[in-house]
Amino acid sequence: MKQNYESEIKNLLNDLSLLIFSSHLNFNYDNDADIYFIDGKIIFIDGSQLIITERYSLDKHRYRFHYMDKSHKLITRWDNAPHHKEVKHYPHHQHLSTDIKESDDKNLMEVINWISRYIEVIE
């Protein structure tokens, strides 16, 4: 699973290379805990940045995808920290600059695809 996911992410970044200024991703696997870690940052051609923290095992998925503009102002953040019990798909939620809204479970592939469409719309 981990090699496939890592390859899919790298292939997607390669496919979207015209939208990406730089990317620094760390892929690690803890054999003892059976947890896969992805951390890093992607800077897009418009100066926006995605800060990535994703952890998963067979029974747990934790994530935080913080996307901000070139001035470091929040565009959106998806996470599943258990602090917004009011959202429909708790603990999964999305932060906007002025609001919290419900969200499904997200992974890095989905977030990168969303950002690629967002950048194309604002250009």
C-alpha positions in Angstrom: 0.0 0.0 0.0 2.7 2.5 1.0 4.7 2.1 -2.2 1.6 2.4 -4.4 0.4 5.6 -2.6 3.9 7.2 -2.7 4.2 6.3 -6.4 0.8 7.8 -7.2 1.6 11.0 -5.4 5.0 11.3 -7.2 3.3 10.6 -10.6 0.6 13.2 -9.9 3.2 15.8 -9.0 5.0 15.0 -12.2 1.8 15.3 -14.2 1.1 18.7 -12.6 4.7 19.9 -12.9 3.7 23.0 -14.8 1.7 24.2 -11.7 4.4 23.4 -9.2 7.3 25.6 -8.4 8.9 23.2 -5.8 8.0 20.3 -3.6 9.8 18.8 -0.6 8.1 15.7 0.6 9.3 13.2 3.1 7.9 9.7 2.9 8.7 7.4 5.9 7.5 4.1 7.3 7.8 3.0 10.9 8.0 -0.8 10.7 7.6 -1.2 14.5 4.4 0.9 14.7 3.2 0.0 11.1 2.6 3.7 10.4 3.3 5.5 7.2 4.3 9.2 7.4 4.2 11.9 4.8 5.4 15.4 5.7 6.4 18.4 3.6 5.5 21.4 1.5 4.5 22.1 -2.0 4.9 25.6 -3.5 2.8 26.3 -6.5 3.5 28.7 -9.4 1.1 31.3 -8.0 3.1 31.4 -4.7 0.5 29.5 -2.8 1.7 26.7 -0.5 0.4 23.4 0.8 1.8 22.2 4.2 1.3 18.5 4.5 1.1 16.1 7.5 -0.4 12.7 6.8 -0.2 9.5 8.9 -1.9 6.3 8.3 -1.9 2.6 9.2 -4.4 -0.1 8.5 -6.8 1.1 11.1 -6.1 4.9 11.4 -5.7 7.9 9.2 -4.6 11.3 10.6 -4.1 14.3 8.3 -3.7 18.0 8.1 -3.5 19.8 4.8 -3.0 23.5 5.2 -3.3 25.5 2.0 -2.4 29.2 2.0 -1.8 32.0 -0.5 1.5 33.6 -1.2 1.0 36.0 1.7 0.5 33.0 4.0 -3.2 33.8 4.4 -5.4 30.7 4.9 -7.2 29.6 1.8 -8.4 26.3 3.3 -7.3 23.5 5.6 -8.6 20.0 5.8 -7.9 18.0 9.0 -9.4 15.4 11.2 -8.4 16.7 14.6 -11.3 15.8 17.0 -12.3 19.3 17.9 -15.4 20.1 15.8 -18.1 17.7 17.0 -20.8 19.7 15.3 -19.8 18.8 11.7 -21.6 16.0 9.9 -18.6 13.8 9.2 -16.8 14.4 12.5 -13.9 14.5 12.9 -13.3 15.3 9.2 -13.7 19.0 8.5 -12.5 21.9 6.5 -11.4 25.3 7.7 -12.1 28.4 5.6 -10.9 31.9 6.4 -14.1 32.6 8.3 -15.9 29.3 8.8 -15.7 25.6 9.5 -17.6 23.3 7.1 -18.1 19.6 6.9 -15.7 17.4 4.8 -15.1 13.8 4.0 -12.0 12.0 4.8 -9.2 13.5 2.6 -5.9 12.2 1.3 -3.0 14.0 -0.3 -4.0 13.0 -3.8 -7.5 14.5 -3.4 -6.1 17.7 -2.0 -3.5 18.2 -4.7 -6.2 17.6 -7.4 -8.4 20.2 -5.7 -5.6 22.7 -5.6 -4.8 22.1 -9.3 -8.4 23.0 -10.2 -8.4 26.0 -7.8 -5.2 27.4 -9.4 -6.5 26.9 -12.9 -9.8 28.8 -12.0 -8.0 31.8 -10.5 -5.5 32.2 -13.3 
